[in-house]
Amino acid sequence: MEQLNNSMAALMADRFRGFLPVVVDVETGGFDAERDALLEIAAVAIGMDQEGNLYPHPVVSTHVEPFPGANIDPRSLEITGIDPDNPLRGALNERAALDHIFQAVRLAIREDDCQRAILVGHNAAFDLGFLNAAVRRVGHKRNPFHPFSTFDTVTLSGLAFGQTVLSKAVQAAGYTFDAREAHSAVYDAERTALLFCRIVNRLRALEVLELERVGSTLP
């Protein structure tokens, strides 16, 4: 079993140049990462099986307390359904929230023998922008994510399925999408992770077929 786990770790470490894909979704109080509140964050590390196919690990998530002086647009709350003042949210301050997410990500990086995480997101620049802004606000020194490189499933799903809206792309990939659950960091991260894995695995299957076709034509 240990040998099998080591071989899978080596596969993942080689697949993306030592980067571990981690899907991140955030829910916020607006579109300005510097001024608007970060309210929810969820992360899904991506694993690889012994056949080289990707699959999502369980989601890690937390509600986040708005930082002091944060702006919250009521229109954003109408979309997400978040009540920042609800004591039952169990929200963590930004530092504790980042520690919670980063600890799980660093563990996944070590288990897969990777060097760093790379953020996967649907409109990934948005999620990375809010993540990086929170890191700067709290002065976090152990951010496991690459500071600017991402995998954007908008681009990938547009290429693979001709769809760029998350719900339509997820459905084109063969999964269900419940609009009632949308705009929850947990749900959107889980659906985005399934989408990313389907696209990468689909490409790998095509590569295998191509190699088999070329091999069958060799003398």
C-alpha positions in Angstrom: 0.0 0.0 0.0 2.8 2.4 0.8 4.4 1.8 -2.5 1.1 2.4 -4.3 0.6 5.7 -2.4 4.1 6.8 -3.3 3.6 6.1 -7.0 0.3 8.1 -7.0 2.1 11.0 -5.3 4.8 10.9 -7.9 2.2 11.0 -10.7 0.6 14.1 -9.2 3.9 15.8 -8.6 4.8 15.2 -12.3 1.4 16.1 -13.7 1.5 19.9 -13.2 5.2 20.6 -12.7 5.0 20.1 -9.0 1.9 22.2 -8.4 -1.1 20.7 -6.7 -4.5 21.9 -8.1 -6.8 23.2 -5.4 -10.2 24.5 -6.2 -11.1 27.7 -4.3 -14.4 29.5 -4.2 -15.2 32.6 -2.2 -18.4 34.5 -1.4 -17.9 38.2 -0.8 -19.6 41.5 -0.1 -18.8 42.9 -3.5 -16.3 42.8 -6.3 -13.5 44.9 -4.9 -11.0 42.6 -3.2 -9.3 45.5 -1.2 -12.5 47.1 0.1 -15.2 44.4 0.1 -15.6 41.7 2.8 -14.6 38.1 2.4 -17.6 36.2 3.8 -17.0 32.5 2.9 -14.1 30.4 1.6 -14.0 26.8 0.5 -11.2 24.7 -0.9 -11.1 21.3 -2.6 -7.7 19.7 -3.1 -7.5 17.5 -6.2 -6.2 13.9 -6.0 -5.0 11.4 -8.5 -5.8 7.6 -8.6 -3.5 4.8 -9.7 -4.7 5.1 -13.3 -3.7 8.8 -13.4 -7.2 10.2 -13.3 -8.1 13.2 -11.1 -10.7 13.2 -8.4 -11.8 15.8 -5.8 -11.0 15.4 -2.1 -13.6 16.4 0.5 -14.1 20.2 0.8 -12.7 22.3 3.6 -14.5 25.5 4.3 -15.3 28.3 6.8 -17.4 31.4 7.2 -15.4 34.5 7.6 -15.9 37.6 9.7 -15.8 40.9 7.7 -12.6 42.7 8.4 -12.8 46.0 10.2 -14.2 48.7 7.9 -15.1 46.2 5.2 -17.7 47.2 2.7 -20.7 44.9 2.1 -23.0 45.6 -0.8 -26.6 44.6 0.1 -27.0 43.4 -3.5 -24.3 40.8 -3.0 -26.1 39.5 0.1 -29.3 39.1 -1.9 -27.4 36.8 -4.3 -25.6 34.8 -1.7 -28.2 34.7 1.0 -25.5 35.3 3.6 -26.3 37.1 6.9 -23.0 38.4 8.2 -24.5 39.2 11.6 -25.9 35.8 12.2 -24.1 34.4 15.3 -24.9 30.9 14.1 -22.6 31.3 11.1 -19.6 30.3 13.3 -17.4 32.7 11.3 -13.7 33.0 11.9 -11.6 36.1 11.6 -9.6 36.3 8.4 -6.4 35.1 10.0 -8.0 32.1 11.6 -9.9 31.4 8.4 -6.8 31.4 6.3 -5.0 29.2 8.8 -7.9 26.7 8.6 -7.8 26.5 4.8 -4.0 26.7 4.4 -3.4 23.9 6.9 -5.5 21.5 4.9 -3.9 22.6 1.6 -0.3 22.3 3.0 -1.2 18.7 4.2 -2.4 17.8 0.7 0.7 19.3 -0.9 2.9 17.1 1.4 0.9 14.0 0.7 1.2 14.4 -3.0 4.9 15.4 -2.9 4.2 18.7 -4.6 5.9 22.0 -4.1 3.0 24.4 -4.0 -0.7 24.7 -4.7 -2.2 26.4 -7.7 -5.6 27.9 -7.5 -8.4 26.5 -9.7 -11.5 28.6 -9.9 -14.4 29.6 -12.1 -13.3 33.2 -12.9 -10.1 32.3 -11.0 -8.7 35.8 -10.9 -11.7 36.9 -8.7 -11.1 34.2 -6.1 -7.3 34.6 -6.1 -7.7 38.4 -5.8 -9.8 38.1 -2.6 -7.5 35.4 -1.2 -4.4 37.5 -1.8 -6.0 40.6 -0.4 -6.9 38.7 2.9 -3.3 37.4 3.0 -2.0 41.0 2.8 -4.4 42.3 5.4 -3.3 39.8 8.0 0.3 39.6 7.0 0.2 35.9 6.5 3.6 34.4 5.8 2.7 30.8 4.9 0.4 31.1 1.9 0.7 27.8 0.0 -0.8 29.1 -3.3 1.1 30.5 -6.3 0.7 34.3 -6.1 -0.6 34.8 -9.6 -0.8 31.6 -11.7 -4.2 29.8 -11.9 -6.3 27.3 -13.8 -9.5 29.0 -14.9 -12.4 26.6 -15.5 -14.2 29.3 -17.5 -11.5 29.0 -20.2 -11.2 25.3 -19.8 -14.9 24.6 -20.0 -15.3 27.0 -22.9 -12.6 25.0 -24.8 -14.0 21.6 -23.7 -17.7 22.1 -23.8 -18.4 25.5 -25.4 -19.9 26.7 -22.1 -18.6 29.4 -19.8 -21.4 29.8 -17.2 -20.7 27.4 -14.3 -24.1 25.8 -14.2 -24.2 25.2 -17.9 -20.6 23.9 -18.0 -21.2 21.5 -15.1 -24.3 20.1 -16.8 -22.4 19.8 -20.1 -19.8 17.8 -18.2 -22.6 15.3 -17.2 -23.3 16.5 -13.7 -26.3 18.0 -12.0 -26.4 21.6 -10.9 -28.9 22.8 -8.3 -29.5 26.5 -8.7 -30.9 26.7 -5.2 -27.4 25.7 -3.8 -25.5 28.1 -6.1 -23.5 31.0 -4.6 -22.5 28.9 -1.6 -18.7 28.6 -1.4 -19.0 24.9 -0.6 -21.4 24.0 -3.4 -19.7 26.0 -6.1 -16.2 24.7 -5.1 -17.4 21.1 -5.2 -19.1 21.6 -8.6 -16.1 23.4 -10.0 -13.8 20.6 -8.8 -15.9 18.0 -10.6 -15.8 20.1 -13.7 -12.0 20.5 -13.6 -11.4 16.8 -13.0 -13.8 15.9 -15.9 -12.0 18.2 -18.3 -8.5 17.0 -17.4 -9.5 13.3 -17.4 -11.3 13.8 -20.8 -8.1 15.2 -22.2 -6.0 12.4 -20.8 -8.4 9.8 -22.3 -8.0 11.4 -25.7 -4.2 11.4 -25.3 -4.3 7.7 -24.5 -6.5 7.0 -27.6 -4.1 8.9 -29.7 -1.1 7.1 -28.4 -2.8 3.7 -29.0 -3.7 4.8 -32.6 -0.1 5.9 -33.3 1.2 2.7 -31.7 -1.1 0.5 -33.9 0.3 2.1 -37.1 4.0 1.4 -36.2 5.6 -1.5 -38.0 
